[in-house]
């Protein structure tokens, strides 16, 4: 009903309200603790994922490819000077682009006179 509670009911309702508020506080505390734990676990997962990616890169077959094969790939993928319409300022098809991929590629491209 919409009638105000009687005094006996009022005491009971206040007790229930206090218990409910206490339980809500417990739930809020637990949720906060779990969020902190989740943040920690997500951070640890991100670090481990990065470490895994680095390990996978180290094991990449490209790292074991002989330089001679890499040079042949470079020679076949770079446009010749004439294919680039003689525009020497267009760096997209130049050996400089290859040299920016990694230290190994830089070493190979700089030591291959036929690329330049």
Residue pairs with C-beta under 8 A, 6 or more apart in sequence:
5 13
63 104
67 108
70 105
70 108
71 108
71 112
71 114
71 115
74 95
74 98
74 108
74 109
74 112
74 115
75 114
75 115
78 93
78 94
78 95
78 98
78 115
79 93
81 88
83 93
84 90
84 93
91 97
95 109
95 110
95 112
95 115
95 116
98 105
98 106
98 109
98 115
99 105
99 106
99 109
99 110
100 106
109 115
